[in-house]
Amino acid sequence: MSALLAPLPPGGMEIVDFLREDADGLSIDRITERFQEHSREKIRDALESAIEDEYIERIWM
């Protein structure tokens, strides 16, 4: 399965939703503080998926 088609890791959608609602911008420290139950790797994977999804939405629209 390609990276573009890979599903978000468990808990990943919660992280993505938090990022979309955060008007203060992206801060890895704030994200890891908010999602202490998730590993940094899981957070990174969710961020990468969110970036890929946003890119795909922009080029297809």
N, C-alpha and C positions, 0 to 999 in steps of 0.2 A: 504494500500500500504506500502510495507516495505521501510525503510530508503534508502536502496540501489537502489530502483527503483524510488524514488521520484525525480521529475524534479527539476532543479535549480530554485531558486526563480527569479522573474523578475529582470533583470539586473545582474543576477548571472554569465551568460556566459561572460559578459564584464569583470567582476572581475577575473574570471578564466583565461581569455586570458591575462590580465595584469600580473597575477602571472607567467604565463608561459614565458612571455617575459622579466621579471625582473631578470637580472643577479646578482643583489645585494643581493638576498636572501629574505626571508620572514620577513617583519616588519609590525606588525599590525598598527603602527602609520602611516607608509607610505601609507598603503592601505586605511585607513580611511581618510587621507588627500586627496588622489586621488579621492575617491568615497564619497565625502561629502553628495551627494544626497541620499545615501543608509544608512540605519540604521546599527548599529554594528551587530545586529541580522542577518540581510540579508547577511552581509559580512561573518559572522561566518558560516551561512548555505552554502554559496557558497564555502567557504574553505573546509568544511566537505564533500561536494559533490565532489569537485575536488580531495581530498585525497582518497575518496572511489573509484572514477573512475580510478585514477592512480593505486590503489591497484588491482582493478579488471583487468585492462589491463595487469599488471605484472603477475598475477597468471594464466591468461588465455593464455598467449603467451609462 
